[in-house]
């Protein structure tokens, strides 16, 4: 499940977002961990909605 979420996230990140993400990771790991959890929750909800429609 985690790998699926990560690949979905990676697919959605454009180069600029990806660069900001790496910069934020380098500068502020704790805040990023919190953000990561929120993103994971949103992606899980999105995946569940998609799976629900099938």
SVG drawing of the C-alpha trace seen along z (x, -y; Angstrom):
<svg xmlns="http://www.w3.org/2000/svg" viewBox="-19 -25 38 27">
<polyline fill="none" stroke="black" stroke-width="0.4" points="0.0,0.0 2.8,-2.5 4.6,-1.9 1.4,-2.5 0.8,-5.8 4.5,-6.9 4.3,-6.1 1.0,-8.0 2.5,-11.0 5.7,-10.9 3.6,-10.8 1.7,-13.9 4.7,-16.0 5.9,-18.3 9.6,-19.2 9.1,-22.5 7.0,-20.9 9.5,-18.1 12.4,-20.6 10.5,-22.5 9.7,-19.1 13.4,-18.2 14.3,-21.7 11.7,-21.5 12.9,-18.0 16.4,-19.3 15.4,-22.4 12.6,-21.3 12.2,-17.5 9.8,-17.6 7.3,-19.9 7.7,-17.7 6.9,-14.6 3.7,-16.2 2.9,-17.4 3.7,-13.9 1.2,-12.3 -1.5,-14.8 -0.6,-14.1 -0.7,-10.3 -4.2,-10.7 -5.4,-12.7 -3.9,-10.2 -5.5,-7.3 -8.9,-9.0 -8.5,-9.7 -7.4,-6.1 -10.4,-4.8 -12.8,-7.1 -11.3,-5.8 -11.5,-2.2 -15.1,-2.8 -16.2,-4.0 -15.0,-0.8"/>
</svg>
